[in-house]
Amino acid sequence: MSQSHRPLEVACPQCYKKVEWREDHPYRPFCSKRCRLIDLGAWADGTHRIAGEPAMDETDIDEMVMRAERGLQDE
Ligand SMILES: [Zn+2]
């Protein structure tokens, strides 16, 4: 049995893309910063329904994602 060397794969909770689970992956369990931001937006949008959290509409989420993508390109 030498399967311990195979990377663990998890499905991104946002886009369900398979992503390697790595300890140094900053956005786990998401595949990317984009998906993590979308998920945070979904929380704020009430998709996950938290009482008392301010609502965020899709325009805000789009802008947030665009900023995140720009940030990734700059790196
Ligand atoms: Zn994803």
PDB file of the backbone (N, CA, C, O) and the ligand in Angstrom, with CONECT records:
HET     ZN  A 101       1
ATOM      1  N   MET A   1       0.841  -1.200   0.000  1.00  0.00           N
ATOM      2  CA  MET A   1       0.000   0.000   0.000  1.00  0.00           C
ATOM      3  C   MET A   1       0.873   1.245   0.000  1.00  0.00           C
ATOM      4  O   MET A   1       1.529   1.539   0.999  1.00  0.00           O
ATOM      5  N   SER A   2       0.889   1.972  -1.095  1.00  0.00           N
ATOM      6  CA  SER A   2       1.655   3.215  -1.137  1.00  0.00           C
ATOM      7  C   SER A   2       0.745   4.360  -1.576  1.00  0.00           C
ATOM      8  O   SER A   2       1.200   5.323  -2.192  1.00  0.00           O
ATOM      9  N   GLN A   3      -0.518   4.248  -1.260  1.00  0.00           N
ATOM     10  CA  GLN A   3      -1.454   5.267  -1.726  1.00  0.00           C
ATOM     11  C   GLN A   3      -1.403   6.538  -0.884  1.00  0.00           C
ATOM     12  O   GLN A   3      -2.045   7.533  -1.221  1.00  0.00           O
ATOM     13  N   SER A   4      -0.661   6.510   0.182  1.00  0.00           N
ATOM     14  CA  SER A   4      -0.588   7.694   1.032  1.00  0.00           C
ATOM     15  C   SER A   4       0.100   8.854   0.319  1.00  0.00           C
ATOM     16  O   SER A   4       0.000  10.001   0.756  1.00  0.00           O
ATOM     17  N   HIS A   5       0.799   8.558  -0.781  1.00  0.00           N
ATOM     18  CA  HIS A   5       1.461   9.633  -1.515  1.00  0.00           C
ATOM     19  C   HIS A   5       0.508  10.342  -2.466  1.00  0.00           C
ATOM     20  O   HIS A   5       0.817  11.423  -2.966  1.00  0.00           O
ATOM     21  N   ARG A   6      -0.623   9.751  -2.712  1.00  0.00           N
ATOM     22  CA  ARG A   6      -1.570  10.422  -3.602  1.00  0.00           C
ATOM     23  C   ARG A   6      -2.170  11.626  -2.883  1.00  0.00           C
ATOM     24  O   ARG A   6      -2.538  11.535  -1.711  1.00  0.00           O
ATOM     25  N   PRO A   7      -2.268  12.749  -3.585  1.00  0.00           N
ATOM     26  CA  PRO A   7      -2.878  13.924  -2.946  1.00  0.00           C
ATOM     27  C   PRO A   7      -4.357  13.696  -2.711  1.00  0.00           C
ATOM     28  O   PRO A   7      -5.047  13.076  -3.520  1.00  0.00           O
ATOM     29  N   LEU A   8      -4.824  14.205  -1.594  1.00  0.00           N
ATOM     30  CA  LEU A   8      -6.237  14.128  -1.294  1.00  0.00           C
ATOM     31  C   LEU A   8      -6.980  15.163  -2.123  1.00  0.00           C
ATOM     32  O   LEU A   8      -6.594  16.331  -2.174  1.00  0.00           O
ATOM     33  N   GLU A   9      -8.046  14.722  -2.767  1.00  0.00           N
ATOM     34  CA  GLU A   9      -8.827  15.656  -3.567  1.00  0.00           C
ATOM     35  C   GLU A   9     -10.167  15.903  -2.900  1.00  0.00           C
ATOM     36  O   GLU A   9     -10.831  14.982  -2.427  1.00  0.00           O
ATOM     37  N   VAL A  10     -10.539  17.159  -2.876  1.00  0.00           N
ATOM     38  CA  VAL A  10     -11.864  17.508  -2.361  1.00  0.00           C
ATOM     39  C   VAL A  10     -12.580  18.326  -3.434  1.00  0.00           C
ATOM     40  O   VAL A  10     -11.944  18.959  -4.276  1.00  0.00           O
ATOM     41  N   ALA A  11     -13.890  18.304  -3.391  1.00  0.00           N
ATOM     42  CA  ALA A  11     -14.663  19.117  -4.327  1.00  0.00           C
ATOM     43  C   ALA A  11     -14.857  20.500  -3.732  1.00  0.00           C
ATOM     44  O   ALA A  11     -15.297  20.648  -2.592  1.00  0.00           O
ATOM     45  N   CYS A  12     -14.523  21.504  -4.518  1.00  0.00           N
ATOM     46  CA  CYS A  12     -14.743  22.882  -4.077  1.00  0.00           C
ATOM     47  C   CYS A  12     -16.215  23.070  -3.724  1.00  0.00           C
ATOM     48  O   CYS A  12     -17.089  22.737  -4.524  1.00  0.00           O
ATOM     49  N   PRO A  13     -16.495  23.596  -2.540  1.00  0.00           N
ATOM     50  CA  PRO A  13     -17.906  23.745  -2.138  1.00  0.00           C
ATOM     51  C   PRO A  13     -18.685  24.715  -3.023  1.00  0.00           C
ATOM     52  O   PRO A  13     -19.916  24.698  -3.031  1.00  0.00           O
ATOM     53  N   GLN A  14     -17.978  25.549  -3.759  1.00  0.00           N
ATOM     54  CA  GLN A  14     -18.660  26.551  -4.582  1.00  0.00           C
ATOM     55  C   GLN A  14     -18.886  26.052  -5.999  1.00  0.00           C
ATOM     56  O   GLN A  14     -20.014  26.114  -6.489  1.00  0.00           O
ATOM     57  N   CYS A  15     -17.860  25.564  -6.669  1.00  0.00           N
ATOM     58  CA  CYS A  15     -17.998  25.200  -8.082  1.00  0.00           C
ATOM     59  C   CYS A  15     -17.852  23.691  -8.289  1.00  0.00           C
ATOM     60  O   CYS A  15     -17.992  23.199  -9.409  1.00  0.00           O
ATOM     61  N   TYR A  16     -17.575  22.967  -7.221  1.00  0.00           N
ATOM     62  CA  TYR A  16     -17.485  21.500  -7.249  1.00  0.00           C
ATOM     63  C   TYR A  16     -16.326  20.990  -8.084  1.00  0.00           C
ATOM     64  O   TYR A  16     -16.262  19.806  -8.416  1.00  0.00           O
ATOM     65  N   LYS A  17     -15.417  21.878  -8.418  1.00  0.00           N
ATOM     66  CA  LYS A  17     -14.205  21.447  -9.102  1.00  0.00           C
ATOM     67  C   LYS A  17     -13.330  20.681  -8.114  1.00  0.00           C
ATOM     68  O   LYS A  17     -13.226  21.039  -6.941  1.00  0.00           O
ATOM     69  N   LYS A  18     -12.715  19.635  -8.610  1.00  0.00           N
ATOM     70  CA  LYS A  18     -11.800  18.881  -7.762  1.00  0.00           C
ATOM     71  C   LYS A  18     -10.545  19.698  -7.500  1.00  0.00           C
ATOM     72  O   LYS A  18      -9.922  20.232  -8.417  1.00  0.00           O
ATOM     73  N   VAL A  19     -10.199  19.780  -6.244  1.00  0.00           N
ATOM     74  CA  VAL A  19      -9.025  20.564  -5.890  1.00  0.00           C
ATOM     75  C   VAL A  19      -8.189  19.757  -4.905  1.00  0.00           C
ATOM     76  O   VAL A  19      -8.720  19.101  -4.008  1.00  0.00           O
ATOM     77  N   GLU A  20      -6.877  19.818  -5.087  1.00  0.00           N
ATOM     78  CA  GLU A  20      -5.985  19.121  -4.171  1.00  0.00           C
ATOM     79  C   GLU A  20      -6.040  19.744  -2.794  1.00  0.00           C
ATOM     80  O   GLU A  20      -5.923  20.961  -2.643  1.00  0.00           O
ATOM     81  N   TRP A  21      -6.215  18.916  -1.810  1.00  0.00           N
ATOM     82  CA  TRP A  21      -6.201  19.408  -0.437  1.00  0.00           C
ATOM     83  C   TRP A  21      -4.750  19.482   0.019  1.00  0.00           C
ATOM     84  O   TRP A  21      -4.095  18.464   0.240  1.00  0.00           O
ATOM     85  N   ARG A  22      -4.270  20.706   0.154  1.00  0.00           N
ATOM     86  CA  ARG A  22      -2.887  20.901   0.590  1.00  0.00           C
ATOM     87  C   ARG A  22      -2.866  21.830   1.787  1.00  0.00           C
ATOM     88  O   ARG A  22      -3.629  22.792   1.873  1.00  0.00           O
ATOM     89  N   GLU A  23      -1.985  21.519   2.694  1.00  0.00           N
ATOM     90  CA  GLU A  23      -1.902  22.322   3.915  1.00  0.00           C
ATOM     91  C   GLU A  23      -1.538  23.766   3.618  1.00  0.00           C
ATOM     92  O   GLU A  23      -1.907  24.672   4.364  1.00  0.00           O
ATOM     93  N   ASP A  24      -0.808  23.980   2.518  1.00  0.00           N
ATOM     94  CA  ASP A  24      -0.366  25.346   2.212  1.00  0.00           C
ATOM     95  C   ASP A  24      -1.295  26.040   1.219  1.00  0.00           C
ATOM     96  O   ASP A  24      -0.987  27.126   0.727  1.00  0.00           O
ATOM     97  N   HIS A  25      -2.425  25.411   0.929  1.00  0.00           N
ATOM     98  CA  HIS A  25      -3.384  26.043   0.027  1.00  0.00           C
ATOM     99  C   HIS A  25      -4.205  27.071   0.805  1.00  0.00           C
ATOM    100  O   HIS A  25      -4.977  26.705   1.692  1.00  0.00           O
ATOM    101  N   PRO A  26      -4.042  28.360   0.479  1.00  0.00           N
ATOM    102  CA  PRO A  26      -4.646  29.409   1.322  1.00  0.00           C
ATOM    103  C   PRO A  26      -6.157  29.465   1.240  1.00  0.00           C
ATOM    104  O   PRO A  26      -6.790  30.037   2.127  1.00  0.00           O
ATOM    105  N   TYR A  27      -6.760  28.892   0.208  1.00  0.00           N
ATOM    106  CA  TYR A  27      -8.201  29.067   0.030  1.00  0.00           C
ATOM    107  C   TYR A  27      -8.982  27.796   0.291  1.00  0.00           C
ATOM    108  O   TYR A  27     -10.186  27.746   0.039  1.00  0.00           O
ATOM    109  N   ARG A  28      -8.316  26.770   0.792  1.00  0.00           N
ATOM    110  CA  ARG A  28      -9.039  25.538   1.043  1.00  0.00           C
ATOM    111  C   ARG A  28     -10.201  25.778   2.003  1.00  0.00           C
ATOM    112  O   ARG A  28     -10.058  26.628   2.882  1.00  0.00           O
ATOM    113  N   PRO A  29     -11.313  25.109   1.904  1.00  0.00           N
ATOM    114  CA  PRO A  29     -11.523  24.015   0.948  1.00  0.00           C
ATOM    115  C   PRO A  29     -11.926  24.471  -0.444  1.00  0.00           C
ATOM    116  O   PRO A  29     -12.330  23.651  -1.269  1.00  0.00           O
ATOM    117  N   PHE A  30     -11.822  25.772  -0.721  1.00  0.00           N
ATOM    118  CA  PHE A  30     -12.204  26.253  -2.046  1.00  0.00           C
ATOM    119  C   PHE A  30     -11.039  26.124  -3.010  1.00  0.00           C
ATOM    120  O   PHE A  30      -9.882  26.044  -2.599  1.00  0.00           O
ATOM    121  N   CYS A  31     -11.367  26.104  -4.331  1.00  0.00           N
ATOM    122  CA  CYS A  31     -10.313  25.951  -5.329  1.00  0.00           C
ATOM    123  C   CYS A  31      -9.568  27.265  -5.513  1.00  0.00           C
ATOM    124  O   CYS A  31      -8.425  27.264  -5.972  1.00  0.00           O
ATOM    125  N   SER A  32     -10.185  28.372  -5.170  1.00  0.00           N
ATOM    126  CA  SER A  32      -9.596  29.671  -5.476  1.00  0.00           C
ATOM    127  C   SER A  32     -10.168  30.749  -4.574  1.00  0.00           C
ATOM    128  O   SER A  32     -11.169  30.556  -3.884  1.00  0.00           O
ATOM    129  N   LYS A  33      -9.497  31.886  -4.604  1.00  0.00           N
ATOM    130  CA  LYS A  33      -9.992  33.041  -3.856  1.00  0.00           C
ATOM    131  C   LYS A  33     -11.383  33.426  -4.355  1.00  0.00           C
ATOM    132  O   LYS A  33     -12.253  33.815  -3.575  1.00  0.00           O
ATOM    133  N   ARG A  34     -11.573  33.312  -5.663  1.00  0.00           N
ATOM    134  CA  ARG A  34     -12.854  33.657  -6.273  1.00  0.00           C
ATOM    135  C   ARG A  34     -13.996  32.863  -5.643  1.00  0.00           C
ATOM    136  O   ARG A  34     -15.016  33.429  -5.251  1.00  0.00           O
ATOM    137  N   CYS A  35     -13.816  31.563  -5.551  1.00  0.00           N
ATOM    138  CA  CYS A  35     -14.883  30.740  -5.003  1.00  0.00           C
ATOM    139  C   CYS A  35     -15.099  31.042  -3.526  1.00  0.00           C
ATOM    140  O   CYS A  35     -16.230  31.015  -3.040  1.00  0.00           O
ATOM    141  N   ARG A  36     -14.031  31.324  -2.825  1.00  0.00           N
ATOM    142  CA  ARG A  36     -14.196  31.637  -1.417  1.00  0.00           C
ATOM    143  C   ARG A  36     -15.000  32.928  -1.254  1.00  0.00           C
ATOM    144  O   ARG A  36     -15.868  33.023  -0.386  1.00  0.00           O
ATOM    145  N   LEU A  37     -14.699  33.922  -2.099  1.00  0.00           N
ATOM    146  CA  LEU A  37     -15.425  35.189  -2.025  1.00  0.00           C
ATOM    147  C   LEU A  37     -16.884  35.001  -2.404  1.00  0.00           C
ATOM    148  O   LEU A  37     -17.770  35.575  -1.769  1.00  0.00           O
ATOM    149  N   ILE A  38     -17.142  34.207  -3.427  1.00  0.00           N
ATOM    150  CA  ILE A  38     -18.524  33.948  -3.821  1.00  0.00           C
ATOM    151  C   ILE A  38     -19.275  33.301  -2.666  1.00  0.00           C
ATOM    152  O   ILE A  38     -20.428  33.637  -2.393  1.00  0.00           O
ATOM    153  N   ASP A  39     -18.613  32.378  -1.999  1.00  0.00           N
ATOM    154  CA  ASP A  39     -19.274  31.709  -0.885  1.00  0.00           C
ATOM    155  C   ASP A  39     -19.533  32.689   0.249  1.00  0.00           C
ATOM    156  O   ASP A  39     -20.596  32.655   0.868  1.00  0.00           O
ATOM    157  N   LEU A  40     -18.579  33.552   0.523  1.00  0.00           N
ATOM    158  CA  LEU A  40     -18.797  34.582   1.543  1.00  0.00           C
ATOM    159  C   LEU A  40     -19.953  35.479   1.147  1.00  0.00           C
ATOM    160  O   LEU A  40     -20.762  35.876   1.985  1.00  0.00           O
ATOM    161  N   GLY A  41     -20.027  35.804  -0.166  1.00  0.00           N
ATOM    162  CA  GLY A  41     -21.137  36.608  -0.660  1.00  0.00           C
ATOM    163  C   GLY A  41     -22.457  35.887  -0.482  1.00  0.00           C
ATOM    164  O   GLY A  41     -23.465  36.503  -0.138  1.00  0.00           O
ATOM    165  N   ALA A  42     -22.455  34.585  -0.715  1.00  0.00           N
ATOM    166  CA  ALA A  42     -23.671  33.807  -0.550  1.00  0.00           C
ATOM    167  C   ALA A  42     -24.143  33.846   0.894  1.00  0.00           C
ATOM    168  O   ALA A  42     -25.340  33.912   1.171  1.00  0.00           O
ATOM    169  N   TRP A  43     -23.192  33.804   1.798  1.00  0.00           N
ATOM    170  CA  TRP A  43     -23.555  33.935   3.210  1.00  0.00           C
ATOM    171  C   TRP A  43     -24.227  35.271   3.450  1.00  0.00           C
ATOM    172  O   TRP A  43     -25.294  35.343   4.060  1.00  0.00           O
ATOM    173  N   ALA A  44     -23.592  36.332   2.963  1.00  0.00           N
ATOM    174  CA  ALA A  44     -24.126  37.670   3.192  1.00  0.00           C
ATOM    175  C   ALA A  44     -25.451  37.857   2.464  1.00  0.00           C
ATOM    176  O   ALA A  44     -26.313  38.613   2.911  1.00  0.00           O
ATOM    177  N   ASP A  45     -25.605  37.170   1.349  1.00  0.00           N
ATOM    178  CA  ASP A  45     -26.805  37.303   0.545  1.00  0.00           C
ATOM    179  C   ASP A  45     -27.999  36.596   1.172  1.00  0.00           C
ATOM    180  O   ASP A  45     -29.130  36.770   0.719  1.00  0.00           O
ATOM    181  N   GLY A  46     -27.764  35.823   2.182  1.00  0.00           N
ATOM    182  CA  GLY A  46     -28.858  35.139   2.853  1.00  0.00           C
ATOM    183  C   GLY A  46     -29.098  33.740   2.321  1.00  0.00           C
ATOM    184  O   GLY A  46     -30.001  33.041   2.782  1.00  0.00           O
ATOM    185  N   THR A  47     -28.276  33.322   1.332  1.00  0.00           N
ATOM    186  CA  THR A  47     -28.429  31.975   0.813  1.00  0.00           C
ATOM    187  C   THR A  47     -28.284  30.960   1.946  1.00  0.00           C
ATOM    188  O   THR A  47     -28.989  29.953   2.008  1.00  0.00           O
ATOM    189  N   HIS A  48     -27.355  31.263   2.824  1.00  0.00           N
ATOM    190  CA  HIS A  48     -27.149  30.383   3.973  1.00  0.00           C
ATOM    191  C   HIS A  48     -27.923  30.857   5.196  1.00  0.00           C
ATOM    192  O   HIS A  48     -27.903  30.227   6.254  1.00  0.00           O
ATOM    193  N   ARG A  49     -28.591  31.963   5.023  1.00  0.00           N
ATOM    194  CA  ARG A  49     -29.525  32.475   6.031  1.00  0.00           C
ATOM    195  C   ARG A  49     -28.915  32.678   7.414  1.00  0.00           C
ATOM    196  O   ARG A  49     -29.002  31.824   8.296  1.00  0.00           O
ATOM    197  N   ILE A  50     -28.301  33.836   7.562  1.00  0.00           N
ATOM    198  CA  ILE A  50     -27.866  34.243   8.894  1.00  0.00           C
ATOM    199  C   ILE A  50     -28.676  35.468   9.289  1.00  0.00           C
ATOM    200  O   ILE A  50     -28.639  36.484   8.594  1.00  0.00           O
ATOM    201  N   ALA A  51     -29.388  35.389  10.366  1.00  0.00           N
ATOM    202  CA  ALA A  51     -30.185  36.527  10.800  1.00  0.00           C
ATOM    203  C   ALA A  51     -29.273  37.659  11.254  1.00  0.00           C
ATOM    204  O   ALA A  51     -28.267  37.433  11.925  1.00  0.00           O
ATOM    205  N   GLY A  52     -29.634  38.855  10.884  1.00  0.00           N
ATOM    206  CA  GLY A  52     -28.904  40.014  11.370  1.00  0.00           C
ATOM    207  C   GLY A  52     -27.728  40.417  10.504  1.00  0.00           C
ATOM    208  O   GLY A  52     -27.129  41.468  10.733  1.00  0.00           O
ATOM    209  N   GLU A  53     -27.376  39.593   9.497  1.00  0.00           N
ATOM    210  CA  GLU A  53     -26.289  39.972   8.608  1.00  0.00           C
ATOM    211  C   GLU A  53     -26.829  40.885   7.510  1.00  0.00           C
ATOM    212  O   GLU A  53     -27.940  40.678   7.022  1.00  0.00           O
ATOM    213  N   PRO A  54     -26.062  41.878   7.124  1.00  0.00           N
ATOM    214  CA  PRO A  54     -26.517  42.762   6.050  1.00  0.00           C
ATOM    215  C   PRO A  54     -26.590  42.021   4.722  1.00  0.00           C
ATOM    216  O   PRO A  54     -25.751  41.170   4.426  1.00  0.00           O
ATOM    217  N   ALA A  55     -27.590  42.350   3.937  1.00  0.00           N
ATOM    218  CA  ALA A  55     -27.741  41.705   2.633  1.00  0.00           C
ATOM    219  C   ALA A  55     -26.747  42.292   1.638  1.00  0.00           C
ATOM    220  O   ALA A  55     -26.393  43.468   1.711  1.00  0.00           O
ATOM    221  N   MET A  56     -26.310  41.459   0.719  1.00  0.00           N
ATOM    222  CA  MET A  56     -25.402  41.917  -0.326  1.00  0.00           C
ATOM    223  C   MET A  56     -25.987  41.452  -1.658  1.00  0.00           C
ATOM    224  O   MET A  56     -26.251  40.264  -1.844  1.00  0.00           O
ATOM    225  N   ASP A  57     -26.188  42.380  -2.573  1.00  0.00           N
ATOM    226  CA  ASP A  57     -26.802  41.956  -3.838  1.00  0.00           C
ATOM    227  C   ASP A  57     -25.739  41.452  -4.816  1.00  0.00           C
ATOM    228  O   ASP A  57     -24.539  41.549  -4.556  1.00  0.00           O
ATOM    229  N   GLU A  58     -26.199  40.917  -5.934  1.00  0.00           N
ATOM    230  CA  GLU A  58     -25.279  40.239  -6.852  1.00  0.00           C
ATOM    231  C   GLU A  58     -24.271  41.204  -7.448  1.00  0.00           C
ATOM    232  O   GLU A  58     -23.153  40.808  -7.778  1.00  0.00           O
ATOM    233  N   THR A  59     -24.655  42.466  -7.590  1.00  0.00           N
ATOM    234  CA  THR A  59     -23.715  43.445  -8.129  1.00  0.00           C
ATOM    235  C   THR A  59     -22.492  43.553  -7.232  1.00  0.00           C
ATOM    236  O   THR A  59     -21.359  43.614  -7.710  1.00  0.00           O
ATOM    237  N   ASP A  60     -22.731  43.577  -5.939  1.00  0.00           N
ATOM    238  CA  ASP A  60     -21.618  43.647  -5.000  1.00  0.00           C
ATOM    239  C   ASP A  60     -20.730  42.421  -5.115  1.00  0.00           C
ATOM    240  O   ASP A  60     -19.504  42.516  -5.057  1.00  0.00           O
ATOM    241  N   ILE A  61     -21.360  41.282  -5.277  1.00  0.00           N
ATOM    242  CA  ILE A  61     -20.588  40.044  -5.382  1.00  0.00           C
ATOM    243  C   ILE A  61     -19.742  40.066  -6.655  1.00  0.00           C
ATOM    244  O   ILE A  61     -18.564  39.712  -6.630  1.00  0.00           O
ATOM    245  N   ASP A  62     -20.356  40.487  -7.777  1.00  0.00           N
ATOM    246  CA  ASP A  62     -19.617  40.562  -9.032  1.00  0.00           C
ATOM    247  C   ASP A  62     -18.397  41.466  -8.885  1.00  0.00           C
ATOM    248  O   ASP A  62     -17.297  41.135  -9.327  1.00  0.00           O
ATOM    249  N   GLU A  63     -18.620  42.603  -8.258  1.00  0.00           N
ATOM    250  CA  GLU A  63     -17.524  43.545  -8.093  1.00  0.00           C
ATOM    251  C   GLU A  63     -16.431  42.945  -7.223  1.00  0.00           C
ATOM    252  O   GLU A  63     -15.240  43.114  -7.486  1.00  0.00           O
ATOM    253  N   MET A  64     -16.858  42.244  -6.187  1.00  0.00           N
ATOM    254  CA  MET A  64     -15.903  41.611  -5.282  1.00  0.00           C
ATOM    255  C   MET A  64     -15.086  40.557  -6.023  1.00  0.00           C
ATOM    256  O   MET A  64     -13.875  40.447  -5.834  1.00  0.00           O
ATOM    257  N   VAL A  65     -15.768  39.784  -6.870  1.00  0.00           N
ATOM    258  CA  VAL A  65     -15.070  38.745  -7.634  1.00  0.00           C
ATOM    259  C   VAL A  65     -14.104  39.373  -8.623  1.00  0.00           C
ATOM    260  O   VAL A  65     -12.983  38.895  -8.797  1.00  0.00           O
ATOM    261  N   MET A  66     -14.544  40.448  -9.272  1.00  0.00           N
ATOM    262  CA  MET A  66     -13.657  41.113 -10.236  1.00  0.00           C
ATOM    263  C   MET A  66     -12.409  41.631  -9.541  1.00  0.00           C
ATOM    264  O   MET A  66     -11.301  41.512 -10.063  1.00  0.00           O
ATOM    265  N   ARG A  67     -12.595  42.202  -8.368  1.00  0.00           N
ATOM    266  CA  ARG A  67     -11.440  42.685  -7.611  1.00  0.00           C
ATOM    267  C   ARG A  67     -10.515  41.530  -7.248  1.00  0.00           C
ATOM    268  O   ARG A  67      -9.291  41.650  -7.309  1.00  0.00           O
ATOM    269  N   ALA A  68     -11.116  40.425  -6.873  1.00  0.00           N
ATOM    270  CA  ALA A  68     -10.309  39.262  -6.485  1.00  0.00           C
ATOM    271  C   ALA A  68      -9.505  38.768  -7.682  1.00  0.00           C
ATOM    272  O   ALA A  68      -8.330  38.421  -7.554  1.00  0.00           O
ATOM    273  N   GLU A  69     -10.153  38.740  -8.853  1.00  0.00           N
ATOM    274  CA  GLU A  69      -9.452  38.259 -10.051  1.00  0.00           C
ATOM    275  C   GLU A  69      -8.316  39.201 -10.403  1.00  0.00           C
ATOM    276  O   GLU A  69      -7.223  38.761 -10.761  1.00  0.00           O
ATOM    277  N   ARG A  70      -8.571  40.476 -10.303  1.00  0.00           N
ATOM    278  CA  ARG A  70      -7.515  41.445 -10.581  1.00  0.00           C
ATOM    279  C   ARG A  70      -6.341  41.253  -9.611  1.00  0.00           C
ATOM    280  O   ARG A  70      -5.173  41.330  -9.990  1.00  0.00           O
ATOM    281  N   GLY A  71      -6.693  41.004  -8.361  1.00  0.00           N
ATOM    282  CA  GLY A  71      -5.666  40.781  -7.362  1.00  0.00           C
ATOM    283  C   GLY A  71      -4.823  39.569  -7.692  1.00  0.00           C
ATOM    284  O   GLY A  71      -3.605  39.579  -7.514  1.00  0.00           O
ATOM    285  N   LEU A  72      -5.487  38.509  -8.180  1.00  0.00           N
ATOM    286  CA  LEU A  72      -4.753  37.307  -8.533  1.00  0.00           C
ATOM    287  C   LEU A  72      -3.830  37.565  -9.703  1.00  0.00           C
ATOM    288  O   LEU A  72      -2.717  37.041  -9.742  1.00  0.00           O
ATOM    289  N   GLN A  73      -4.278  38.372 -10.663  1.00  0.00           N
ATOM    290  CA  GLN A  73      -3.451  38.652 -11.825  1.00  0.00           C
ATOM    291  C   GLN A  73      -2.220  39.474 -11.443  1.00  0.00           C
ATOM    292  O   GLN A  73      -1.148  39.323 -12.028  1.00  0.00           O
ATOM    293  N   ASP A  74      -2.396  40.336 -10.461  1.00  0.00           N
ATOM    294  CA  ASP A  74      -1.272  41.172 -10.050  1.00  0.00           C
ATOM    295  C   ASP A  74      -0.164  40.357  -9.380  1.00  0.00           C
ATOM    296  O   ASP A  74       1.002  40.752  -9.392  1.00  0.00           O
ATOM    297  N   GLU A  75      -0.529  39.248  -8.813  1.00  0.00           N
ATOM    298  CA  GLU A  75       0.448  38.487  -8.046  1.00  0.00           C
ATOM    299  C   GLU A  75       1.449  37.768  -8.912  1.00  0.00           C
ATOM    300  O   GLU A  75       2.334  37.085  -8.396  1.00  0.00           O
TER     301      GLU A  75
HETATM  302 ZN    ZN A 101     -14.195  26.526  -6.919  1.00  0.00          ZN2+
END
